[in-house]
Amino acid sequence: MFVDIEIILSLIFFAFFAGAIDAAVGGGGLIQIPAIMGAMPQLSPATVFGTNKLASICGTASAAYSFVRKVKLKWKLLAVIGICAFISSFAGAACVSMIPKEVLRPFVLVMLIVIAIYTFAKKEFGQVHVSQELSTKVLILAAVGSLLIGFYDGIFGPGTGSFFIFFFIRFLQTDFLHASALSKIANFMTNFAALSFFIPTGHVLFGVGLMMAVANVCGSLVGVKMALKYGSGFIRILFLILVSVLIVRLGYQTFFTA
C-alpha cells in the first residue's frame, strides 16, 4: 500500500508525541488512533487499531524497560500483573463483537469523572509510595485489577492506562511514578495480546506501523526521562489533564454522535 510522504511525516510527528505522553501517564491511543483515521480514512477500524497497537507496543516496551531499570519494582508483582493482563485482554479481544461500545461509553465516562474528582480532591493521592510485603492479599488485588482492566482494554480500550494507574495507587498504595512503571508492564501485555489477534487476521500495516513505532520509541524515551526527573507531582498533573481530555472525548461521542 503506497502512502504519501506528507501523511507519513504527520503520522511520525503524532507517534512521537503519543509516545512521550503515553510513557508518563498512558493515553497514547488518544493521539495515534485519530491521527491514523484522519490520515487514511479508507482503512477499516480493525486495521487502524492493529497498526496503532504495533506502534504502541514498541513505545510501551521501551518505556517499560526504562522504568524497570530506574524504578525499583518487585518481580513477582510484575509477573502477576503481566500474565493476568495478557490473559484477560486476549479474552476481551475475543469478545469484542459481543458487547456494543455504545453500552460501555456511559459507564466508562462516569468512572473517569469519579477518578478525576477523587484525584483532584485528594492532594496527597499518589504522592507517597508505600513499600508493601507481597502478601497473598496484595497479589490477589493485583491479579483482580489486572484481569478486569486488561479485559476492558481488549474489548474497548480508551482510558486503560488511567485505570491501571488509579488502581495501582488506590489499592497497592504506590505513588504516581511506581504506578506508571507498573502500568507500562500491564499495557505492554495487553497490546501484545491484541496483536495476537490483529496480525494473523491481516489487520496491521507493517510499513506504516513500524515507522510510527520508531517515533513512538523516541517519544517514550523523552516521556520516561521527564517522569523520572520531575516525579510524582508532575505525573499527577499530566494524569489529570489526560483524564479530562478522555472525559471530553467520551462525553462528545456519547451525547453528540450517533
GIGI-V515001 format. One record per pair of residues at least 12 apart in sequence whose C-alpha atoms are under 8 Angstrom apart, sorted by the first residue. I is the first residue (numbers start at 0). J is the second residue. If there is no record, write none. Layout:
BEGIN
<<I	J> <I	J>>
END
This chain:
BEGIN
<<6	38> <7	207> <10	31> <10	34> <10	35> <10	38> <10	211> <11	210> <11	211> <11	214> <11	215> <12	214> <13	30> <13	31> <13	34> <14	30> <14	31> <14	54> <14	211> <14	212> <14	214> <14	215> <14	218> <15	211> <15	214> <15	215> <15	216> <15	217> <15	218> <15	219> <16	30> <16	215> <16	218> <17	29> <17	30> <17	31> <17	215> <17	218> <18	55> <18	58> <18	59> <18	214> <18	215> <18	216> <18	217> <18	218> <18	219> <18	222> <19	215> <19	217> <19	218> <19	219> <19	220> <19	221> <19	222> <19	223> <20	218> <20	219> <20	222> <21	59> <21	219> <21	222> <22	58> <22	59> <22	62> <22	179> <22	183> <22	219> <22	220> <22	222> <22	223> <23	179> <23	222> <23	223> <23	225> <23	226> <23	234> <23	237> <24	160> <24	161> <24	164> <24	179> <24	234> <24	237> <24	238> <24	241> <25	158> <25	159> <25	160> <25	161> <25	179> <26	157> <26	158> <26	159> <26	160> <26	161> <26	241> <27	55> <28	51> <28	55> <28	157> <29	157> <29	245> <31	51> <32	47> <32	48> <32	51> <35	47> <35	51> <45	197> <45	202> <46	197> <46	201> <46	202> <46	203> <46	204> <47	202> <47	203> <49	193> <49	194> <49	197> <49	198> <49	202> <49	203> <49	204> <50	202> <50	203> <50	204> <50	205> <50	207> <50	208> <51	208> <52	190> <52	193> <52	194> <53	190> <53	194> <53	203> <53	205> <53	208> <53	209> <53	212> <54	208> <54	209> <54	210> <54	211> <54	212> <54	213> <54	215> <55	190> <55	212> <55	215> <56	187> <56	190> <56	191> <56	212> <57	212> <57	213> <57	215> <57	216> <58	212> <58	213> <58	215> <58	216> <58	217> <58	218> <58	219> <59	183> <59	184> <59	186> <59	187> <59	216> <59	219> <60	183> <60	184> <60	187> <61	216> <61	219> <61	220> <62	183> <62	216> <62	219> <62	220> <62	223> <63	180> <63	181> <63	183> <63	184> <63	187> <65	220> <65	223> <66	180> <66	223> <67	180> <70	177> <70	180> <72	177> <72	181> <76	133> <76	138> <76	141> <77	181> <77	184> <79	138> <79	141> <79	142> <80	141> <80	142> <80	145> <80	184> <80	185> <81	145> <81	184> <81	185> <81	188> <82	188> <83	142> <83	143> <83	145> <83	146> <83	149> <84	145> <84	146> <84	148> <84	149> <84	150> <84	185> <84	186> <84	188> <84	189> <85	149> <85	185> <85	188> <85	189> <85	191> <85	192> <86	146> <86	149> <86	192> <87	145> <87	146> <87	147> <87	149> <87	150> <87	153> <88	146> <88	149> <88	150> <88	151> <88	152> <88	153> <88	154> <88	189> <88	192> <88	193> <89	150> <89	153> <89	189> <89	192> <89	193> <89	195> <90	150> <90	153> <91	149> <91	150> <91	151> <91	152> <91	153> <91	154> <92	150> <92	153> <92	154> <92	193> <92	196> <93	153> <93	154> <94	154> <95	153> <95	154> <95	155> <98	154> <100	155> <101	253> <103	155> <104	249> <104	253> <105	249> <105	250> <105	253> <108	246> <108	249> <108	250> <111	158> <111	242> <111	245> <111	246> <112	246> <114	165> <115	239> <115	242> <115	243> <118	239> <119	239> <124	168> <124	174> <125	168> <125	169> <125	172> <125	173> <125	174> <125	175> <125	231> <125	235> <126	174> <126	175> <126	231> <126	232> <127	172> <127	173> <127	174> <128	172> <128	173> <128	174> <128	177> <129	172> <129	173> <129	174> <130	173> <131	171> <137	171> <140	170> <140	171> <141	167> <141	171> <144	163> <144	166> <145	163> <145	185> <148	162> <148	163> <149	185> <149	189> <152	189> <153	189> <153	192> <153	193> <157	245> <158	242> <158	245> <159	186> <160	182> <160	186> <161	238> <161	242> <163	178> <163	182> <163	185> <164	178> <164	179> <164	181> <164	182> <165	178> <167	181> <174	231> <175	230> <175	231> <175	232> <175	234> <175	235> <176	226> <176	227> <176	230> <176	231> <176	234>>
END
